Amino acid sequence: MTDWYCHTCPVTGTDCGPWEDNSDIFKQIKSFHRGHLGFQIGEPNIEGLTEVEQTFTDFFNQNIHKWFHGLMYDQKGPTKTCLRRSVINEI
């Protein structure tokens, strides 16, 4: 499974994705983006970030799921079915 992204999509004009290359609709998405240079594997790098901003962005992206589950745990309790037990045990 590989995630694909589109930087400055010709349809929306914004960044979009990810799409998994093993999904049912990926062939259609790939054929639509044929020839578009912004269609790529992996999340596009945001240009113009300083080293500190990039470090923060990477840290935030690595921990957002843990923080989200911690917030849901605090607000709704441990019986909420959308919570992953493995993340709750880390909190």
Secondary structure, DSSP 8 states (H G I E B T S, - for coil): --EEEETT-TTTSS-EEEEETTSTTHHHHHHHTTT-TTEEES----TT--HHHHHHHHHHHHHHHHHHHHHHHHHH-TT-TTS-HHHHHH-
